[in-house]
Amino acid sequence: MSERRAGALSGGLSLLAGLAQAASIAAPWDGQPQWWLQLLSLGVLAWQLERCAARRQAAMCAWLYATAWLAGTFWWLFISMHTYGGLTSPLAVLAVLALAGALALYFAAAGALYRSYSPSSRAGRALLFAALWLLAEMARGRWFTGFGWGAGGYAHADGLLAGYAPWLGVYGVTAIAAWLAMALPQLGACTHWLRIAVLAVLALPSLQQSAAPERTASAGTLKVALLQGNISQDEKFQPGSGVPTALRWYGEQLLAARAPLVVAPETALPLLPYQLPEGYWAALRASYSTGARAALIGLPLGSTTQGYSNSAVGLAPGREPWRYDKHHLVPFGEFIPWGFRWFTQMMNIPLGDFTRGNMGQPSFEWQGQRLAPNICYEDLFGEELAARFVDPARAPTIFVNLSNIAWFGNTLAIDQHLQISRMRALEFERPFVRATNTGATALIDHRGRVVTRLPPHTRGVLEVEVEGREGLTPYVRWVAWAGLWPLWLLGLAVVLLAARRRRP
């Protein structure tokens, strides 16, 4: 076989394996995570890297894999930019591929470093690959505001490795999966001790789950009504269609609901308070000023002159409105990165330059529960949510996600986001209630299981009973105080040790 043909086959295999990793996060056939497919796809890349003779070849294999995986995961950004943002099709396609290709550079660097510092022992190579993949994932998820959507660890919200989430978080799960992806193909020729280590890693979560006592305890229950308005994104901010529909439907539901807590999704009321019809906001406040009901309502706050925020307002009897401002903003959609205003000016995105709220804002306390809202993809950043757990006595008992995924149409973005919330529930052992515009409006229990959900792209109210939880998991104990630094230091230590041993 010619060198050119061999290179083409290698590149094609890397692309296919990357697409398989994208499918493993939320499968196109049922929206569920496929942990086995994630291990298989990453194992193909590991096998490719073992066969690469040069750093450049290894970097290219990893870059092609990561570009296909990332573009295959968040291809739906095309819909937000083209269908709703007005960007031309070629430019929208180019933007998605450019973002995927740029983020894939982290993994290209990991591939090159693996080829440079790969030790002679199979156990050492598996450990080095896991460390490099961990560092690349964290760099993608944290640097330059971070965009860790579609990390391989989310495929393990179900499966053998899910039990590691309360100890190590999604990045730790990602590292273990990478170690297995490199170690499993070598079982036939590896040492006895490596085989034992693989079996132990696979069996340990099940053993500790059956033997260990509960890490968190019940904090009582709360009945919640979750609203899903299903307002089409191309109408959502239109004064003659989506805006009056949203104000009418959400207003009716908020006034009529009898649940102790009612939650309306991100920008359910798509106007600033002073833009609302006369008496509208006063009627809502009056409705929740007496009795035993409270509401969390997503809406923008502020003014066009002073700046505005993507916020949630809490209404409850006997107190002033409570406020949460979104901290982790979406680049281009909610803030404009330096030097990219020309790009955002090519799109028609309303309310596209928000101010940022503080990290670790206090919870909304109601009926014995401490409710911690997070808006849109803020639940992607578990290390930031952990800032609310520094004081265990004030730690949230329930997470509340308010989202509007209508920007991305009827796509797997809904199911991918659901898996993200499930992973956070596993890490923190806290339930998640999700109120969204088009889906997935759902209740996730503290074990990461979807208890119930509304069908996507329908209008309705989901009434659930949520069991809040108190206590801290091992993951929360260390990440609340140290962030991701323990994982950074561990990964760097492995890489530096491998580099030192390869010195002539």
C-alpha positions as CSV (number, residue, x, y, z in Angstrom):
1,M,0.0,0.0,0.0
2,S,1.3,3.4,-0.9
3,E,2.2,5.9,1.8
4,R,-0.4,8.4,0.4
5,R,-3.2,5.8,0.5
6,A,-2.2,4.6,3.9
7,G,-2.4,8.2,5.1
8,A,-5.8,8.7,3.6
9,L,-7.1,5.5,5.2
10,S,-5.7,6.6,8.6
11,G,-7.3,10.0,8.3
12,G,-10.6,8.5,7.3
13,L,-10.5,6.2,10.2
14,S,-9.8,9.0,12.6
15,L,-12.7,11.0,11.2
16,L,-15.1,8.1,11.6
17,A,-13.9,7.4,15.1
18,G,-14.4,11.0,16.0
19,L,-18.0,11.0,14.7
20,A,-18.6,7.8,16.8
21,Q,-17.4,9.7,19.9
22,A,-19.9,12.5,19.0
23,A,-22.7,9.9,18.8
24,S,-21.7,8.4,22.2
25,I,-22.7,11.6,24.1
26,A,-26.3,11.3,23.0
27,A,-27.0,8.7,20.4
28,P,-28.9,9.9,17.2
29,W,-31.2,6.9,17.5
30,D,-32.5,7.5,21.1
31,G,-30.7,10.5,22.6
32,Q,-29.1,8.3,25.3
33,P,-25.4,8.2,26.2
34,Q,-23.5,5.2,24.9
35,W,-20.5,4.5,27.2
36,W,-19.3,1.5,25.2
37,L,-19.2,3.5,22.0
38,Q,-17.1,6.3,23.7
39,L,-14.5,3.7,24.8
40,L,-14.5,2.0,21.4
41,S,-14.1,5.3,19.5
42,L,-11.3,6.6,21.7
43,G,-9.7,3.1,21.6
44,V,-9.5,3.4,17.8
45,L,-7.6,6.7,18.2
46,A,-5.3,5.1,20.8
47,W,-4.6,2.3,18.3
48,Q,-3.9,4.9,15.6
49,L,-1.5,6.8,17.8
50,E,0.4,3.6,18.6
51,R,1.0,3.0,14.9
52,C,2.1,6.6,14.2
53,A,5.8,6.9,13.5
54,A,6.2,10.7,13.8
55,R,4.8,13.5,15.9
56,R,3.3,15.2,12.9
57,Q,1.4,12.1,12.0
58,A,0.1,11.6,15.6
59,A,-0.9,15.3,15.8
60,M,-2.9,15.0,12.5
61,C,-4.7,11.8,13.6
62,A,-5.7,13.4,16.9
63,W,-6.7,16.7,15.2
64,L,-8.9,14.9,12.6
65,Y,-10.5,12.8,15.4
66,A,-11.2,15.8,17.6
67,T,-12.5,18.0,14.7
68,A,-14.9,15.3,13.6
69,W,-16.0,14.6,17.2
70,L,-16.5,18.3,18.1
71,A,-18.2,19.4,14.8
72,G,-20.4,16.2,15.0
73,T,-21.3,17.2,18.6
74,F,-22.2,20.9,18.2
75,W,-23.1,21.1,14.5
76,W,-26.4,22.6,15.6
77,L,-24.6,25.9,16.1
78,F,-25.2,26.2,12.4
79,I,-28.9,26.6,13.1
80,S,-28.5,29.4,15.6
81,M,-26.1,31.3,13.3
82,H,-27.9,30.7,10.0
83,T,-31.6,30.1,10.7
84,Y,-32.0,32.5,13.6
85,G,-28.9,34.7,13.3
86,G,-29.1,35.4,9.5
87,L,-25.6,34.4,8.7
88,T,-25.2,32.9,5.2
89,S,-25.0,29.1,5.0
90,P,-21.3,29.0,3.8
91,L,-20.2,31.3,6.6
92,A,-22.2,29.4,9.2
93,V,-20.7,26.1,8.1
94,L,-17.2,27.6,8.1
95,A,-17.7,29.1,11.6
96,V,-18.7,25.7,13.0
97,L,-15.8,23.9,11.4
98,A,-13.4,26.7,12.4
99,L,-14.5,26.5,16.0
100,A,-14.2,22.7,16.0
101,G,-10.8,22.8,14.3
102,A,-9.5,25.4,16.7
103,L,-10.6,23.5,19.8
104,A,-9.1,20.3,18.2
105,L,-5.7,21.9,18.4
106,Y,-5.6,21.0,22.1
107,F,-5.9,17.3,21.2
108,A,-3.5,17.6,18.3
109,A,-0.9,18.8,20.9
110,A,-1.8,15.9,23.1
111,G,-1.2,13.5,20.2
112,A,2.2,15.0,19.3
113,L,3.3,14.9,23.0
114,Y,2.2,11.3,23.3
115,R,4.3,10.4,20.4
116,S,7.3,12.4,21.7
117,Y,7.2,11.1,25.3
118,S,5.6,7.6,24.9
119,P,7.4,5.2,27.3
120,S,8.3,1.7,26.5
121,S,5.9,0.0,28.9
122,R,2.3,-0.5,28.0
123,A,1.1,0.6,31.5
124,G,3.2,3.8,31.1
125,R,1.7,4.6,27.7
126,A,-1.8,4.2,29.0
127,L,-1.1,6.5,31.9
128,L,0.5,9.2,29.7
129,F,-2.4,9.1,27.2
130,A,-4.9,9.6,30.0
131,A,-2.9,12.5,31.4
132,L,-2.6,14.2,28.1
133,W,-6.2,13.7,27.2
134,L,-7.3,15.0,30.6
135,L,-5.2,18.2,30.1
136,A,-6.5,18.8,26.6
137,E,-10.1,18.4,27.8
138,M,-9.6,20.8,30.7
139,A,-7.9,23.3,28.5
140,R,-10.8,23.2,26.1
141,G,-13.3,23.5,28.9
142,R,-11.6,26.3,30.8
143,W,-9.3,28.5,28.7
144,F,-10.7,31.5,26.8
145,T,-14.0,31.2,28.7
146,G,-14.1,27.5,28.0
147,F,-16.4,25.4,25.8
148,G,-16.4,21.9,27.2
149,W,-19.6,20.8,25.5
150,G,-19.5,17.2,24.4
151,A,-16.6,16.0,26.7
152,G,-16.2,12.3,26.5
153,G,-17.0,11.8,30.1
154,Y,-20.7,12.7,29.5
155,A,-21.1,9.4,27.7
156,H,-20.6,7.8,31.1
157,A,-23.7,9.3,32.8
158,D,-24.8,5.7,32.5
159,G,-22.5,2.7,32.5
160,L,-19.6,1.2,34.4
161,L,-17.7,4.5,35.1
162,A,-20.7,6.6,36.4
163,G,-19.7,5.7,39.9
164,Y,-16.5,7.7,39.7
165,A,-18.4,11.0,39.1
166,P,-19.1,11.7,42.9
167,W,-15.3,11.2,43.5
168,L,-13.6,12.7,40.5
169,G,-16.1,14.6,38.4
170,V,-16.6,14.5,34.7
171,Y,-12.9,15.3,33.9
172,G,-11.8,12.5,36.2
173,V,-14.2,10.1,34.4
174,T,-12.8,11.4,31.1
175,A,-9.2,10.5,32.2
176,I,-10.2,7.0,33.4
177,A,-12.0,6.4,30.0
178,A,-8.9,7.5,28.1
179,W,-6.7,5.2,30.3
180,L,-9.1,2.3,29.5
181,A,-9.2,3.2,25.8
182,M,-5.4,2.8,25.6
183,A,-5.1,-0.2,28.0
184,L,-8.0,-2.4,26.8
185,P,-6.6,-3.0,23.3
186,Q,-3.3,-4.2,24.9
187,L,-4.8,-6.7,27.3
188,G,-3.7,-9.7,25.2
189,A,-0.1,-8.7,25.4
190,C,0.1,-6.7,28.6
191,T,1.5,-7.6,32.0
192,H,-0.5,-9.5,34.6
193,W,-0.7,-6.4,36.8
194,L,-2.2,-4.2,34.1
195,R,-4.9,-6.8,33.5
196,I,-5.7,-6.7,37.2
197,A,-5.7,-2.9,37.2
198,V,-8.2,-2.8,34.3
199,L,-10.5,-5.2,36.0
200,A,-10.3,-3.2,39.3
201,V,-11.1,0.1,37.6
202,L,-14.1,-1.5,35.9
203,A,-15.4,-3.2,39.0
204,L,-14.6,-0.6,41.7
205,P,-17.7,1.7,41.1
206,S,-20.1,-1.2,41.5
207,L,-18.4,-2.5,44.6
208,Q,-18.2,0.8,46.4
209,Q,-21.8,1.7,45.5
210,S,-23.1,-1.6,47.0
211,A,-20.9,-1.3,50.1
212,A,-20.7,2.4,50.9
213,P,-23.4,4.2,52.9
214,E,-25.3,7.2,51.4
215,R,-23.0,10.3,51.1
216,T,-25.9,12.7,51.2
217,A,-29.2,12.7,53.2
218,S,-32.7,13.8,52.4
219,A,-33.6,17.4,53.0
220,G,-37.3,16.9,52.6
221,T,-39.4,17.3,49.5
222,L,-40.9,20.2,47.4
223,K,-43.6,20.1,44.8
224,V,-42.6,22.0,41.7
225,A,-44.4,23.0,38.5
226,L,-42.0,23.3,35.5
227,L,-43.3,25.4,32.6
228,Q,-42.4,24.7,28.9
229,G,-43.8,27.3,26.6
230,N,-42.4,26.0,23.3
231,I,-42.1,29.4,21.7
232,S,-40.4,29.1,18.4
233,Q,-37.0,31.0,18.3
234,D,-37.8,32.8,15.1
235,E,-40.8,34.3,16.9
236,K,-39.6,34.5,20.5
237,F,-38.5,38.1,20.4
238,Q,-41.0,39.3,17.7
239,P,-43.4,41.9,19.1
240,G,-46.3,40.8,16.9
241,S,-46.1,37.0,17.5
242,G,-43.8,35.4,20.0
243,V,-43.7,38.1,22.6
244,P,-47.5,38.4,23.2
245,T,-47.8,34.6,23.0
246,A,-45.1,34.2,25.7
247,L,-46.5,36.9,27.9
248,R,-50.0,35.5,27.7
249,W,-49.2,31.8,28.2
250,Y,-46.5,32.2,30.9
251,G,-48.6,34.8,32.7
252,E,-51.6,32.5,32.8
253,Q,-49.6,29.6,34.1
254,L,-47.8,31.6,36.7
255,L,-51.1,33.1,38.0
256,A,-53.0,29.8,37.9
257,A,-50.4,27.3,39.2
258,R,-50.9,26.0,42.7
259,A,-47.6,24.2,43.2
260,P,-45.5,25.5,46.1
261,L,-42.8,26.5,43.5
262,V,-43.3,27.4,39.8
263,V,-40.4,27.7,37.5
264,A,-40.4,29.4,34.1
265,P,-37.4,29.0,31.8
266,E,-34.7,31.3,30.5
267,T,-36.1,34.5,29.1
268,A,-39.6,33.1,29.5
269,L,-40.6,36.8,29.7
270,P,-38.6,38.1,26.7
271,L,-38.8,41.8,27.7
272,L,-37.0,43.9,30.2
273,P,-39.4,44.7,33.2
274,Y,-40.0,48.3,32.1
275,Q,-41.0,47.1,28.6
276,L,-43.7,44.7,30.0
277,P,-47.4,45.7,29.5
278,E,-48.6,48.1,32.2
279,G,-49.6,46.3,35.3
280,Y,-48.2,42.9,34.1
281,W,-45.2,42.7,36.5
282,A,-47.2,44.2,39.4
283,A,-49.9,41.5,39.0
284,L,-47.3,38.7,39.2
285,R,-45.7,40.2,42.3
286,A,-49.1,40.6,43.9
287,S,-50.0,37.0,43.1
288,Y,-46.9,35.7,45.0
289,S,-47.0,38.2,47.8
290,T,-49.3,36.1,50.0
291,G,-50.1,32.4,50.4
292,A,-47.6,29.5,50.2
293,R,-46.4,29.8,46.6
294,A,-43.1,31.0,45.1
295,A,-41.8,31.4,41.6
296,L,-38.5,31.5,39.7
297,I,-38.9,33.3,36.4
298,G,-36.3,33.8,33.7
299,L,-36.2,37.2,32.1
300,P,-33.6,39.9,31.2
301,L,-33.0,42.7,33.7
302,G,-31.4,46.1,33.4
303,S,-31.7,48.7,30.7
304,T,-30.2,49.4,27.3
305,T,-28.2,52.4,28.8
306,Q,-26.9,50.7,32.0
307,G,-26.5,47.2,30.5
308,Y,-28.6,44.1,31.1
309,S,-28.2,40.6,32.5
310,N,-29.7,37.2,31.7
311,S,-31.4,36.6,35.0
312,A,-33.9,34.7,37.1
313,V,-36.1,36.5,39.6
314,G,-37.5,34.8,42.7
315,L,-40.9,35.9,44.0
316,A,-42.1,34.8,47.4
317,P,-44.4,36.1,50.1
318,G,-43.1,38.6,52.6
319,R,-39.8,39.5,50.8
320,E,-38.4,41.6,48.1
321,P,-37.8,39.9,44.7
322,W,-34.7,37.7,44.8
323,R,-32.3,37.9,41.8
324,Y,-29.8,35.6,40.1
325,D,-27.6,36.9,37.2
326,K,-26.0,34.5,34.9
327,H,-22.3,34.2,35.5
328,H,-20.9,32.1,32.6
329,L,-22.0,33.8,29.4
330,V,-22.1,32.3,25.9
331,P,-19.4,33.8,23.6
332,F,-21.0,35.6,20.6
333,G,-24.5,34.9,21.9
334,E,-24.3,36.7,25.2
335,F,-21.0,38.6,25.1
336,I,-18.7,39.6,22.3
337,P,-15.1,38.4,22.6
338,W,-12.4,41.0,21.9
339,G,-11.8,41.5,18.2
340,F,-15.0,39.7,17.1
341,R,-17.6,42.5,17.0
342,W,-17.4,42.4,13.2
343,F,-18.6,38.8,13.3
344,T,-21.6,39.3,15.7
345,Q,-22.6,42.3,13.6
346,M,-23.2,39.9,10.7
347,M,-25.9,38.2,12.8
348,N,-29.3,39.3,14.2
349,I,-29.1,38.1,17.8
350,P,-31.2,40.1,20.3
351,L,-29.8,41.0,23.7
352,G,-26.3,39.8,22.6
353,D,-24.1,41.7,25.1
354,F,-24.9,40.9,28.7
355,T,-23.2,41.8,31.9
356,R,-21.8,39.0,34.0
357,G,-23.1,38.0,37.4
358,N,-20.9,37.0,40.3
359,M,-19.9,33.4,40.8
360,G,-21.2,31.7,43.9
361,Q,-24.4,33.8,44.3
362,P,-26.6,32.8,47.3
363,S,-29.4,30.3,46.9
364,F,-33.1,31.1,46.8
365,E,-34.5,29.7,50.0
366,W,-38.0,28.4,50.1
367,Q,-39.9,25.9,52.2
368,G,-36.7,24.4,53.7
369,Q,-34.9,24.1,50.4
370,R,-32.0,26.1,49.1
371,L,-32.5,26.4,45.3
372,A,-29.5,27.1,43.1
373,P,-30.5,28.4,39.7
374,N,-28.2,28.1,36.7
375,I,-29.1,29.4,33.3
376,C,-28.6,27.7,30.0
377,Y,-25.2,26.0,29.7
378,E,-23.9,27.1,33.2
379,D,-24.5,23.5,34.3
380,L,-21.6,22.6,32.0
381,F,-19.2,24.1,34.5
382,G,-19.4,21.9,37.6
383,E,-16.3,23.5,39.1
384,E,-18.1,26.9,39.1
385,L,-21.3,25.5,40.6
386,A,-19.1,24.1,43.4
387,A,-18.4,27.6,44.5
388,R,-21.8,27.6,46.2
389,F,-20.7,24.6,48.4
390,V,-17.8,26.2,50.2
391,D,-20.0,26.6,53.3
392,P,-21.8,23.2,53.7
393,A,-24.4,24.8,55.9
394,R,-25.5,27.1,53.1
395,A,-25.0,24.6,50.3
396,P,-27.8,24.2,47.7
397,T,-30.2,21.3,48.2
398,I,-31.7,21.5,44.7
399,F,-30.3,22.7,41.4
400,V,-32.7,24.5,39.0
401,N,-31.7,24.9,35.4
402,L,-33.5,27.5,33.2
403,S,-32.8,27.1,29.5
404,N,-33.8,28.0,26.0
405,I,-32.4,25.5,23.6
406,A,-34.8,26.7,20.9
407,W,-31.8,28.4,19.3
408,F,-30.7,25.0,18.1
409,G,-33.9,23.6,16.6
410,N,-35.2,20.1,16.9
411,T,-31.7,18.5,17.4
412,L,-29.7,16.4,19.8
413,A,-28.6,19.6,21.6
414,I,-31.6,18.9,23.9
415,D,-30.5,15.4,24.8
416,Q,-26.9,16.4,25.1
417,H,-27.8,19.1,27.6
418,L,-29.9,16.6,29.5
419,Q,-26.8,14.4,29.9
420,I,-24.8,17.4,31.2
421,S,-27.3,18.0,33.9
422,R,-27.3,14.3,34.7
423,M,-23.6,14.3,35.2
424,R,-23.8,17.3,37.5
425,A,-26.5,15.4,39.5
426,L,-24.1,12.5,39.9
427,E,-21.1,14.7,40.9
428,F,-23.0,16.7,43.5
429,E,-25.7,14.1,44.4
430,R,-28.2,16.8,44.1
431,P,-31.5,16.7,42.1
432,F,-31.9,18.8,39.0
433,V,-35.2,20.3,38.0
434,R,-35.1,21.7,34.4
435,A,-37.5,24.3,33.0
436,T,-36.9,24.9,29.4
437,N,-38.6,26.6,26.4
438,T,-38.5,23.5,24.1
439,G,-36.9,20.7,26.1
440,A,-35.7,18.9,28.0
441,T,-38.0,20.0,30.8
442,A,-37.4,17.2,33.3
443,L,-36.7,16.0,36.9
444,I,-33.4,14.3,37.5
445,D,-32.9,12.7,40.9
446,H,-29.7,12.8,42.9
447,R,-28.5,9.5,41.3
448,G,-28.6,11.1,37.9
449,R,-31.7,9.3,36.8
450,V,-34.3,11.0,34.6
451,V,-37.5,10.5,36.7
452,T,-39.9,12.2,34.3
453,R,-39.8,14.7,31.4
454,L,-42.1,16.5,29.0
455,P,-41.9,15.6,25.3
456,P,-39.7,18.1,23.6
457,H,-41.3,20.8,21.3
458,T,-44.6,20.7,23.1
459,R,-46.3,23.2,25.4
460,G,-47.1,22.0,28.8
461,V,-46.6,22.0,32.6
462,L,-44.6,19.2,34.4
463,E,-45.6,18.8,38.0
464,V,-43.0,16.9,40.1
465,E,-42.1,16.2,43.7
466,V,-38.4,16.8,44.3
467,E,-36.3,15.4,47.2
468,G,-33.6,17.9,48.2
469,R,-30.3,16.6,49.5
470,E,-27.8,17.7,52.1
471,G,-24.2,16.6,52.6
472,L,-21.2,16.7,50.3
473,T,-19.7,14.2,47.9
474,P,-15.9,13.7,47.8
475,Y,-15.8,15.5,44.5
476,V,-17.5,18.6,46.0
477,R,-15.3,18.6,49.0
478,W,-12.1,19.0,47.0
479,V,-13.3,21.0,44.0
480,A,-15.2,23.6,46.1
481,W,-11.8,24.6,47.7
482,A,-9.2,23.8,45.1
483,G,-11.1,24.0,41.8
484,L,-9.6,21.8,39.1
485,W,-6.0,22.3,40.3
486,P,-5.5,18.8,41.7
487,L,-6.3,17.4,38.3
488,W,-4.1,19.9,36.5
489,L,-1.2,19.1,38.8
490,L,-1.7,15.4,38.5
491,G,-1.8,15.5,34.7
492,L,1.2,17.7,34.4
493,A,3.2,15.6,36.8
494,V,2.6,12.5,34.7
495,V,3.6,14.3,31.5
496,L,6.7,15.8,33.1
497,L,7.8,12.5,34.5
498,A,7.4,10.8,31.1
499,A,9.3,13.7,29.4
500,R,12.2,13.4,31.9
501,R,12.5,9.6,31.4
502,R,12.7,10.1,27.6
503,R,15.7,12.5,27.9
504,P,18.8,11.0,26.2
